[in-house]
Amino acid sequence: MANVHLFNPENDVALGYWKNCFTLSPLVRSLHGDGASLPMWYASAGDFVFDPQASATPEWYGEAARRFGLDVTVEGCVPSGLKGVPWGWSYDACRQLREIGAEVPDRERMERHRLLSHRRLTAEVMTRLRVMLPFAVPEVPHEADSVKEVMRKFGEWGGRIFVKSPWSSSGRGVVYVDKWTDMAEARVRNMICRQGSVMCEPAVDKRRDFAMEFHSDGRRVVWVAYSLFFNGHGASYAGNILAPDQELESMLIADGADKERLDAIRNALTEIFRDMIAPYYEGYFGVDMMIGADGMIVPCVEVNLRMTMGVVAALWRDRYLSDGSRGRYFVGMRQSQSSSPAGMSVRDGRLVSGRMCLTPPRRDGKFEFVVEVSEL
């Protein structure tokens, strides 16, 4: 059965609301619309991508398909009965997919997914890692349902903690507290009121952000790739380095990580996720990590149980980047209305050099999804 892909980057917010429908902010609405066709680069041959505005730029899609050998249909009207594959699962994602006639999971499976998407999963993973790994890792995150409990962990962990909403990501819903003030207390109280609890983590002096990306087929979990990403304003995602995994690993080692420990973490997580995630989730997901200033690896900062930009970067690299080229993939505010792949150096369906937008121009578009590549 073919799939129909939906780009719904608002999904982490939707998990917090847990409603069939909610109102998007103008900026998130723009991100959703501007990136609607992004799945064309990671979908499988024969799949469909739902983009209500696809008919406005048919020449762009035709040129991209010709240059890169794409066999994916991008349309605003797709056949019914296809398997729905959203960026992330929520009741809101189910609603959007049902409206275009796609198949979606039942309510019981969605309830299980929401529980797995709670940030307490990070605490459960870290608890298991502390037992399985033969080296030290940071403290296990603590779930608190009162301001008093957060204050206790603040004192216990040396007056430097991160407080996180249970359902949020990409820097949203995260508060760094290094001084307990009335403002900090008010923010924590509001977070608890909205979602019932918060996760507390001891602060770590960071040298490098990175992630490991995985895939579950419903029975087993396999490691997919490294993701070396950089953040923008407010710790939100900004982009990824496009290079082979061996080179990315070398960068991590240069920043203080130990290769044997990276391998041990990868193997342990694969085993943990086989039991915790595989029976209940199919698709890609990522685990955000850090290298501390002292070289300690934080092996699970956050589990993103959905498609991630790191996976997009890795799959695009494997499919469309020339072997002798390196670059970066990033998401940012649109710089111009030109998104044509013309003028790029493309050889045998792979980008050798140049700058290319992975989505077509929109009349009022605000965001662009870009690869910039140069030949070694």
Phi, psi and chi 1 to 4 in degrees:
 res  aa     phi    psi   chi1   chi2   chi3   chi4
   1 MET       -  134.3  177.3 -171.7  -66.7      -
   2 ALA   -73.3  158.3      -      -      -      -
   3 ASN  -104.9  156.4  -58.9  -44.9      -      -
   4 VAL  -121.0  122.2   55.2      -      -      -
   5 HIS   -95.5  140.6  -65.5  -97.0      -      -
   6 LEU  -126.2  125.5  170.2   71.5      -      -
   7 PHE   -92.0  105.4 -179.0   64.1      -      -
   8 ASN  -128.3   75.0   57.5  -41.0      -      -
   9 PRO   -65.9  -10.5   28.2  -36.8      -      -
  10 GLU   -78.8    4.7   70.5  -83.2    6.3      -
  11 ASN   -62.1  -34.5 -162.0   67.9      -      -
  12 ASP   -64.4  -34.9  -63.6  -47.8      -      -
  13 VAL   -69.5  -40.8  178.5      -      -      -
  14 ALA   -61.1  -35.2      -      -      -      -
  15 LEU   -63.4  -35.6  -76.4  168.8      -      -
  16 GLY   -68.3  -40.9      -      -      -      -
  17 TYR   -74.4  -39.6  -76.3  106.6      -      -
  18 TRP    53.8   50.3 -153.2 -129.6      -      -
  19 LYS  -121.6  161.4  -62.6  178.5 -179.9  178.8
  20 ASN   -69.9  -21.8  -72.5  -26.4      -      -
  21 CYS  -157.4  141.2 -173.8      -      -      -
  22 PHE  -150.3  165.1   68.1  102.0      -      -
  23 THR   -89.3  126.7  -58.1      -      -      -
  24 LEU   -81.7  147.1  -59.4  178.9      -      -
  25 SER   -68.9  156.6   69.7      -      -      -
  26 PRO   -55.6  -39.5  -27.1   35.4      -      -
  27 LEU   -69.1  -42.8 -154.7   60.4      -      -
  28 VAL   -67.2  -36.3  173.5      -      -      -
  29 ARG   -61.4  -38.8 -171.9 -178.7  -56.6  113.6
  30 SER   -66.5  -42.2  -67.1      -      -      -
  31 LEU   -60.6  -43.0 -177.1   65.0      -      -
  32 HIS   -59.7  -48.6  178.7  114.6      -      -
  33 GLY   -72.2  -42.3      -      -      -      -
  34 ASP   -66.0  -30.0  -65.8  -16.0      -      -
  35 GLY  -100.7   10.7      -      -      -      -
  36 ALA   -55.0  -34.9      -      -      -      -
  37 SER   -91.2    0.0   59.9      -      -      -
  38 LEU   -53.7  -37.2 -176.6   65.8      -      -
  39 PRO   -59.9  -13.3  -26.5   36.8      -      -
  40 MET   -59.8  -23.3   64.6 -173.6  -78.4      -
  41 TRP   -86.0  -17.4  -61.4  101.9      -      -
  42 TYR  -121.4   -1.8   58.4   80.0      -      -
  43 ALA   -69.0  160.6      -      -      -      -
  44 SER   -85.8  158.9  -61.4      -      -      -
  45 ALA   -56.4  134.2      -      -      -      -
  46 GLY    90.5   -6.5      -      -      -      -
  47 ASP   -78.7  167.7  -79.6   -4.2      -      -
  48 PHE  -116.6  151.1  -70.8   76.8      -      -
  49 VAL  -124.8  127.6  175.1      -      -      -
  50 PHE   -86.4  114.9  176.6   65.1      -      -
  51 ASP  -140.2  103.7 -178.7   -4.0      -      -
  52 PRO   -59.6  -20.2  -21.7   33.2      -      -
  53 GLN  -103.2   12.8  -60.1 -176.3   63.4      -
  54 ALA   -60.5  -34.2      -      -      -      -
  55 SER   -67.7  -13.1   60.5      -      -      -
  56 ALA   -78.8  -19.2      -      -      -      -
  57 THR  -136.8   55.3   50.1      -      -      -
  58 PRO   -63.3  -32.9   24.7  -35.2      -      -
  59 GLU   -64.6  -38.0  -61.3   83.1    3.6      -
  60 TRP   -61.6  -47.2 -172.8   93.1      -      -
  61 TYR   -64.1  -40.6  -68.3  109.8      -      -
  62 GLY   -63.0  -41.3      -      -      -      -
  63 GLU   -67.6  -41.5 -177.2   68.7    4.6      -
  64 ALA   -63.6  -42.5      -      -      -      -
  65 ALA   -63.7  -41.1      -      -      -      -
  66 ARG   -65.6  -46.1 -176.9 -174.4   67.9   79.6
  67 ARG   -69.4  -36.2  -76.8  176.2  171.1  -96.9
  68 PHE  -113.5    7.3  -66.1   94.4      -      -
  69 GLY    66.5   35.3      -      -      -      -
  70 LEU   -74.8  138.9  -60.0  176.4      -      -
  71 ASP  -124.4   59.0 -178.1   19.1      -      -
  72 VAL  -132.5  139.7  176.6      -      -      -
  73 THR  -100.4  122.6  -57.4      -      -      -
  74 VAL  -109.2  115.6 -175.7      -      -      -
  75 GLU  -147.2  160.6  -70.3 -175.5   -7.6      -
  76 GLY   -91.7   -7.5      -      -      -      -
  77 CYS  -133.5  109.3 -176.8      -      -      -
  78 VAL  -112.7  157.5  -60.8      -      -      -
  79 PRO   -61.7  147.4  -20.4   31.9      -      -
  80 SER   -80.0  162.3   60.9      -      -      -
  81 GLY    86.1    1.6      -      -      -      -
  82 LEU   -77.9  157.2  -57.7  177.1      -      -
  83 LYS   -77.8  123.7 -179.0  179.7  178.8 -179.5
  84 GLY   -74.2  131.2      -      -      -      -
  85 VAL  -131.2   91.3 -179.8      -      -      -
  86 PRO   -84.5  169.9   33.7  -35.5      -      -
  87 TRP   -59.4  -41.7 -177.8  -94.5      -      -
  88 GLY  -152.6  153.0      -      -      -      -
  89 TRP   -93.0  135.9  -77.8  110.5      -      -
  90 SER  -160.9  172.3   63.5      -      -      -
  91 TYR   -60.3  -36.3  -81.3  150.7      -      -
  92 ASP   -66.2  -38.7 -174.8   62.7      -      -
  93 ALA   -63.7  -41.0      -      -      -      -
  94 CYS   -60.4  -42.5  -71.8      -      -      -
  95 ARG   -60.1  -47.6  173.9 -167.8   61.8   79.9
  96 GLN   -61.8  -39.5  -66.1 -178.2   61.7      -
  97 LEU   -73.8  -37.8  -73.4  165.6      -      -
  98 ARG   -60.8  -37.5  -76.9 -163.0 -164.8   97.6
  99 GLU   -63.3  -22.2  -71.7  178.2   -7.6      -
 100 ILE  -105.6   11.8   60.4  174.2      -      -
 101 GLY    84.4   17.6      -      -      -      -
 102 ALA   -87.8  157.0      -      -      -      -
 103 GLU   -81.7  138.0  -65.9 -173.8   -2.2      -
 104 VAL  -134.5  161.3  -60.1      -      -      -
 105 PRO   -66.0  161.3  -18.5   31.3      -      -
 106 ASP   -79.8  173.6   59.4   25.4      -      -
 107 ARG   -62.5  -39.2 -175.2  179.7 -177.2   87.0
 108 GLU   -61.8  -42.5 -179.6 -179.7   -6.1      -
 109 ARG   -68.1  -35.6 -166.7  168.3 -177.7   87.5
 110 MET   -68.4  -37.2  -70.7  -54.1  -55.8      -
 111 GLU   -63.3  -40.9  -70.4  -70.6  -14.5      -
 112 ARG   -62.9  -40.6  167.8   70.5   71.1  169.2
 113 HIS   -64.0  -41.5  179.1   80.1      -      -
 114 ARG   -63.2  -40.2 -176.0  174.9 -169.6 -111.9
 115 LEU   -63.8  -40.0  -70.2  174.5      -      -
 116 LEU   -68.4  -26.6  -78.4  173.9      -      -
 117 SER   -81.4   -9.3  -60.5      -      -      -
 118 HIS   -65.1  145.0 -168.3  -69.7      -      -
 119 ARG   -66.9   -9.5  -88.4 -161.5  166.4  104.7
 120 ARG   -66.5  -18.3   71.0  167.6   64.1   96.3
 121 LEU   -57.8  -37.2  178.0   64.5      -      -
 122 THR   -59.1  -42.5  -59.9      -      -      -
 123 ALA   -64.4  -40.0      -      -      -      -
 124 GLU   -66.3  -40.7  -64.6  170.1    3.9      -
 125 VAL   -65.6  -45.2  170.7      -      -      -
 126 MET   -63.1  -36.3  -75.8  -69.3  -71.2      -
 127 THR   -60.7  -43.9  -62.1      -      -      -
 128 ARG   -69.2  -39.7  -65.4 -162.0 -172.1 -169.7
 129 LEU   -63.0  -37.7  -72.9  172.7      -      -
 130 ARG   -62.8  -26.1  -75.1  173.5   69.1   87.9
 131 VAL   -84.6  -39.5  173.9      -      -      -
 132 MET   -82.2  -32.7  -63.2  172.8   67.7      -
 133 LEU   -87.4  139.1  -63.8  174.5      -      -
 134 PRO   -87.5   25.9   33.0  -35.5      -      -
 135 PHE  -147.4  164.7   48.6   84.9      -      -
 136 ALA   -74.2  142.5      -      -      -      -
 137 VAL  -132.5  163.4  -63.2      -      -      -
 138 PRO   -62.7  173.0  -23.3   34.4      -      -
 139 GLU   -60.2  151.8  -66.5  -75.8  -15.0      -
 140 VAL   -74.7  133.5  174.2      -      -      -
 141 PRO   -56.2  151.2  -25.5   35.5      -      -
 142 HIS  -119.7  131.2  176.7   80.7      -      -
 143 GLU   -88.3  129.5 -174.7  173.5    4.8      -
 144 ALA  -125.9  137.0      -      -      -      -
 145 ASP  -112.0   15.8   59.3    7.5      -      -
 146 SER  -149.3  154.5   69.3      -      -      -
 147 VAL   -62.8  -37.8  171.3      -      -      -
 148 LYS   -58.0  -41.7 -177.1  178.0  179.7  180.0
 149 GLU   -67.8  -37.9 -175.9   69.8    2.4      -
 150 VAL   -64.2  -42.4  175.5      -      -      -
 151 MET   -62.0  -36.4  -68.2  176.7   65.4      -
 152 ARG   -64.7  -43.5 -174.8  178.4   71.0   81.4
 153 LYS   -68.9  -33.6  -61.6  -52.7  -67.4 -174.4
 154 PHE   -57.8  -45.5  175.0   77.0      -      -
 155 GLY   -71.2  -39.2      -      -      -      -
 156 GLU   -66.1  -32.7 -179.1 -179.5  -34.8      -
 157 TRP  -102.2   29.3  -75.3  -22.5      -      -
 158 GLY    78.2   19.1      -      -      -      -
 159 GLY    74.3   23.3      -      -      -      -
 160 ARG  -143.9  104.9  -66.6  175.3   63.8 -125.5
 161 ILE  -138.9  161.4   64.5  170.4      -      -
 162 PHE  -106.7  135.0  -77.1   97.2      -      -
 163 VAL  -115.0  126.9 -176.5      -      -      -
 164 LYS  -128.8  138.8  -58.2 -179.0  177.6 -178.8
 165 SER   -67.1  146.0  -64.0      -      -      -
 166 PRO   -58.9  -38.2  -26.9   36.3      -      -
 167 TRP  -121.4   98.4  -69.5  -77.7      -      -
 168 SER  -171.5  168.1   63.9      -      -      -
 169 SER  -164.3  179.8   71.6      -      -      -
 170 SER    56.1   37.9  -59.3      -      -      -
 171 GLY    87.4  -11.6      -      -      -      -
 172 ARG   -83.1  148.6  -57.9  176.2 -174.4   87.6
 173 GLY    69.8   22.1      -      -      -      -
 174 VAL  -123.1  128.3  177.5      -      -      -
 175 VAL  -123.3  125.2  176.9      -      -      -
 176 TYR   -92.2  126.9  171.9   62.8      -      -
 177 VAL  -121.5  112.9 -177.5      -      -      -
 178 ASP  -118.2    1.8   60.9   -6.0      -      -
 179 LYS  -152.7  126.0 -176.1  177.2 -177.9 -179.0
 180 TRP   -82.9  108.1 -164.9  -96.3      -      -
 181 THR  -121.1  171.4   63.1      -      -      -
 182 ASP   -61.4  -36.8  -70.0  -16.1      -      -
 183 MET   -66.3  -43.4 -179.3  178.1  -66.4      -
 184 ALA   -62.6  -43.2      -      -      -      -
 185 GLU   -62.7  -40.6 -178.4  169.4  -27.2      -
 186 ALA   -64.7  -40.9      -      -      -      -
 187 ARG   -64.9  -43.0  -66.5 -174.5   69.0 -178.8
 188 VAL   -64.4  -43.0  170.0      -      -      -
 189 ARG   -60.9  -42.7 -168.8 -178.5  -53.8  -82.2
 190 ASN   -64.3  -39.5  -72.2  -23.0      -      -
 191 MET   -62.2  -42.2  -67.0  164.4   74.4      -
 192 ILE   -67.3  -40.4  -66.5  173.6      -      -
 193 CYS   -62.1  -38.1  -72.9      -      -      -
 194 ARG   -72.7  -42.7  -76.4 -163.8  -58.0  -91.0
 195 GLN  -125.2    6.4  -63.4 -170.2    7.6      -
 196 GLY    92.4  -22.8      -      -      -      -
 197 SER  -166.0  175.5   65.8      -      -      -
 198 VAL  -138.1  160.0  -68.6      -      -      -
 199 MET  -104.2  132.7  -60.0  -59.0  -61.4      -
 200 CYS  -110.3  136.8  -55.3      -      -      -
 201 GLU  -135.7  141.8  -59.4  173.7    9.9      -
 202 PRO   -68.4  140.6   25.3  -33.2      -      -
 203 ALA   -71.3  141.7      -      -      -      -
 204 VAL  -123.1  132.6  174.1      -      -      -
 205 ASP   -69.2  117.2  -67.3  -35.7      -      -
 206 LYS   -97.6  139.0  177.9  177.6   63.8  178.2
 207 ARG  -107.2  -34.9 -177.5  176.4  -65.1  169.2
 208 ARG  -153.5  134.0  161.6   80.8   79.8  170.3
 209 ASP   -89.0  141.8  -74.3  -51.5      -      -
 210 PHE  -160.0  177.8   72.9  104.8      -      -
 211 ALA  -149.2  160.1      -      -      -      -
 212 MET  -114.4  135.3  -69.2 -173.3 -174.7      -
 213 GLU  -107.7  142.2  -49.0  -67.3   -9.1      -
 214 PHE  -132.9  167.4  -62.5   86.1      -      -
 215 HIS  -138.4  136.5 -177.3  -92.5      -      -
 216 SER  -113.2  132.5  167.7      -      -      -
 217 ASP  -103.4   11.2   65.6    2.6      -      -
 218 GLY    96.4  -11.3      -      -      -      -
 219 ARG  -126.2  -39.7  -60.9 -179.9  -56.3  -82.5
 220 ARG  -139.7  166.1   65.1 -169.0 -175.1  103.5
 221 VAL  -122.0  134.8  168.6      -      -      -
 222 VAL  -123.2  147.3  -64.0      -      -      -
 223 TRP   -73.2  138.6 -174.9   86.5      -      -
 224 VAL  -108.2  -50.5  172.8      -      -      -
 225 ALA  -170.8  164.8      -      -      -      -
 226 TYR   -84.6  155.8  -78.6  114.0      -      -
 227 SER  -134.4  112.0  168.1      -      -      -
 228 LEU  -103.5  109.0  -93.7   63.9      -      -
 229 PHE  -119.2  161.8   56.8   89.5      -      -
 230 PHE  -126.2  147.4   41.5   96.4      -      -
 231 ASN  -105.3  155.2  -68.4  -34.7      -      -
 232 GLY  -103.8 -147.7      -      -      -      -
 233 HIS   -63.2  134.2  177.6   69.7      -      -
 234 GLY    70.1   23.5      -      -      -      -
 235 ALA    67.2   16.5      -      -      -      -
 236 SER   -80.2  154.7   60.2      -      -      -
 237 TYR   -61.5  137.5  171.1   84.3      -      -
 238 ALA  -121.8  -37.6      -      -      -      -
 239 GLY   177.6  175.6      -      -      -      -
 240 ASN  -129.4  150.2  -91.0   84.6      -      -
 241 ILE   -80.8  132.8  -61.9  171.8      -      -
 242 LEU  -101.2  102.6  -64.3  173.8      -      -
 243 ALA  -160.4  159.1      -      -      -      -
 244 PRO   -58.9  152.4  -23.4   34.3      -      -
 245 ASP   -58.7  -34.7  -76.8  -54.7      -      -
 246 GLN   -61.6  -39.7 -173.9  175.1   -1.8      -
 247 GLU   -71.0  -39.3  -68.6 -177.1   19.5      -
 248 LEU   -61.8  -41.1  -61.7 -178.8      -      -
 249 GLU   -63.7  -38.8 -174.7  176.0   72.7      -
 250 SER   -61.9  -37.0  -64.3      -      -      -
 251 MET   -64.5  -40.0  -65.0  178.0 -166.7      -
 252 LEU   -64.1  -41.6  -63.9  175.2      -      -
 253 ILE   -65.6  -39.0  -66.7  170.3      -      -
 254 ALA   -63.3  -26.2      -      -      -      -
 255 ASP   -89.5    6.7  -81.4  -28.7      -      -
 256 GLY   112.8   -6.5      -      -      -      -
 257 ALA   -76.0  150.5      -      -      -      -
 258 ASP   -99.7  130.7  178.9   85.2      -      -
 259 LYS   -60.7  -42.6  176.7  173.3  170.4   48.2
 260 GLU   -62.8  -34.6  -69.5 -174.6    0.0      -
 261 ARG   -72.7  -37.9  -66.2 -172.3  176.9 -171.8
 262 LEU   -60.5  -43.2  -71.2  169.0      -      -
 263 ASP   -64.2  -41.1  -69.7  -16.9      -      -
 264 ALA   -65.0  -40.5      -      -      -      -
 265 ILE   -64.5  -45.3  -69.4  168.2      -      -
 266 ARG   -59.5  -45.8  177.7  172.7   60.8 -171.0
 267 ASN   -66.7  -40.9  -66.4  -25.0      -      -
 268 ALA   -66.1  -42.8      -      -      -      -
 269 LEU   -64.8  -39.2  -73.2  175.1      -      -
 270 THR   -59.1  -41.1  -58.7      -      -      -
 271 GLU   -69.0  -44.3 -178.0  177.1  -21.8      -
 272 ILE   -61.4  -46.3  -69.6  170.0      -      -
 273 PHE   -71.5  -24.6  -67.6  142.2      -      -
 274 ARG   -58.5  -37.7 -178.9 -169.2   61.6 -155.8
 275 ASP   -89.1  -38.0  -61.2  -31.1      -      -
 276 MET   -85.5  -30.0  -65.7  179.7   68.3      -
 277 ILE  -119.2  -43.8  -71.1  179.1      -      -
 278 ALA   -52.5  -41.4      -      -      -      -
 279 PRO   -68.0  -14.7  -20.1   33.6      -      -
 280 TYR  -121.9   -3.3  -45.8  107.0      -      -
 281 TYR  -148.1  136.6  175.2   78.6      -      -
 282 GLU  -120.6  130.2  -66.3 -178.1   31.7      -
 283 GLY   136.6 -174.8      -      -      -      -
 284 TYR   -83.6  154.4  -68.4   99.3      -      -
 285 PHE  -159.0  164.3   64.0   98.6      -      -
 286 GLY  -133.2  156.4      -      -      -      -
 287 VAL  -122.7  111.8 -178.6      -      -      -
 288 ASP   -73.7  140.6  -70.3  -13.3      -      -
 289 MET  -138.5  174.1  -54.2  179.8 -178.9      -
 290 MET  -145.2  155.7  -69.1 -169.2  -55.8      -
 291 ILE  -108.7  123.5  -59.1  173.3      -      -
 292 GLY   -77.2  167.1      -      -      -      -
 293 ALA   -60.9  -26.0      -      -      -      -
 294 ASP   -92.3    6.2   58.3   -2.4      -      -
 295 GLY    89.9   -7.8      -      -      -      -
 296 MET   -66.4  136.3  175.4 -177.7  -77.7      -
 297 ILE   -92.4  127.7  -58.8  172.3      -      -
 298 VAL   -90.1  103.3 -175.4      -      -      -
 299 PRO   -80.2   -8.2   29.3  -34.2      -      -
 300 CYS  -156.9   90.8 -174.0      -      -      -
 301 VAL   -81.4  -36.2  174.8      -      -      -
 302 GLU  -165.8  139.6 -179.7  172.1  -65.1      -
 303 VAL  -103.4  119.6  179.9      -      -      -
 304 ASN  -100.4   97.8  -66.5  -54.6      -      -
 305 LEU   -84.1   69.1 -159.8   58.7      -      -
 306 ARG  -172.0  177.1   53.2  167.7  171.0   75.5
 307 MET   -62.8  150.7 -170.0   65.0  170.5      -
 308 THR  -132.9  160.0   71.9      -      -      -
 309 MET   -65.7  -27.9  -70.5  -62.0  177.9      -
 310 GLY   -63.6  -38.8      -      -      -      -
 311 VAL   -68.3  -41.9  173.8      -      -      -
 312 VAL   -55.5  -47.5  173.7      -      -      -
 313 ALA   -61.4  -43.5      -      -      -      -
 314 ALA   -66.7  -44.7      -      -      -      -
 315 LEU   -68.4  -40.1  -64.5 -177.2      -      -
 316 TRP   -62.7  -42.9 -169.5   92.3      -      -
 317 ARG   -57.2  -48.8  172.9 -159.5   67.5 -169.8
 318 ASP   -66.5  -33.2  -68.6  -14.6      -      -
 319 ARG   -91.6  -35.1  -63.7  179.5 -177.0 -175.3
 320 TYR  -128.7   -2.4  -53.9  111.5      -      -
 321 LEU   -95.1  131.5 -179.5   65.2      -      -
 322 SER   -62.8  143.8  174.8      -      -      -
 323 ASP   -58.7  -31.0  -69.9  -18.4      -      -
 324 GLY   -95.0   17.0      -      -      -      -
 325 SER  -121.6  156.5  -58.5      -      -      -
 326 ARG  -138.5  161.1  -57.4  -68.4 -177.2  -93.2
 327 GLY  -179.5 -151.8      -      -      -      -
 328 ARG  -146.0  152.7   63.4  176.7 -175.3  141.1
 329 TYR  -117.8  133.5  160.5   72.6      -      -
 330 PHE  -149.1  159.1   63.7   92.8      -      -
 331 VAL  -118.4  127.7 -179.0      -      -      -
 332 GLY  -157.3 -178.0      -      -      -      -
 333 MET   -69.8  138.3  -57.6  -54.3  -71.0      -
 334 ARG   -62.6  133.2 -173.5  173.9  -66.1  -80.2
 335 GLN   -94.3  -26.2  -59.2  -59.6  -50.2      -
 336 SER  -154.9  172.3   71.4      -      -      -
 337 GLN   -90.2   -0.5  -71.9  -58.5  -51.2      -
 338 SER   -90.9  120.0  175.3      -      -      -
 339 SER  -125.9   17.0  -65.1      -      -      -
 340 SER   -70.8  139.1  172.1      -      -      -
 341 PRO   -75.0   -3.8   23.0  -27.4      -      -
 342 ALA   -61.4  146.6      -      -      -      -
 343 GLY    89.7   -9.0      -      -      -      -
 344 MET   -79.2  154.0  -58.1  -62.7   98.5      -
 345 SER   -92.5  106.2  174.5      -      -      -
 346 VAL  -119.7  130.8  179.8      -      -      -
 347 ARG  -131.7  121.7 -175.6 -174.8  -53.2  131.1
 348 ASP    54.5   41.3  -61.7  -33.8      -      -
 349 GLY    77.0   15.4      -      -      -      -
 350 ARG  -129.8  140.9  -69.2  177.6  174.7  -92.0
 351 LEU   -77.8  124.5 -173.8   61.5      -      -
 352 VAL   -93.7  -42.0  176.9      -      -      -
 353 SER  -160.5  160.4   62.5      -      -      -
 354 GLY   116.0  179.9      -      -      -      -
 355 ARG  -115.8  131.2 -176.7 -178.4 -167.0  -86.3
 356 MET  -141.7  132.1  175.8 -176.0  173.5      -
 357 CYS   -84.4  135.1  -70.2      -      -      -
 358 LEU   -88.5   -0.6  -59.1 -175.8      -      -
 359 THR  -132.5  153.5   55.1      -      -      -
 360 PRO   -76.2  163.9   29.2  -36.4      -      -
 361 PRO   -70.4  144.3   27.0  -34.9      -      -
 362 ARG  -115.9  148.0  -53.8  -65.6 -165.1 -161.0
 363 ARG   -55.5  -46.4  174.9  179.1  -65.2  179.7
 364 ASP  -113.5   27.0  -60.8  -44.0      -      -
 365 GLY   -64.4  142.2      -      -      -      -
 366 LYS  -111.4  -27.1  -67.6 -177.4  172.7   60.7
 367 PHE  -113.2  151.8  -68.1   92.9      -      -
 368 GLU  -133.3  148.8   58.7 -177.6    2.7      -
 369 PHE  -117.4  109.4  -57.5   76.9      -      -
 370 VAL  -126.3  143.8  177.9      -      -      -
 371 VAL  -116.8  135.8  -71.1      -      -      -
 372 GLU  -122.6  122.3  -70.9 -176.5  -14.5      -
 373 VAL  -133.1  144.4  171.4      -      -      -
 374 SER  -136.4  152.8   59.7      -      -      -
 375 GLU   -85.6  139.7 -166.7  170.0   13.1      -
 376 LEU   -69.5      -  -66.4  177.7      -      -
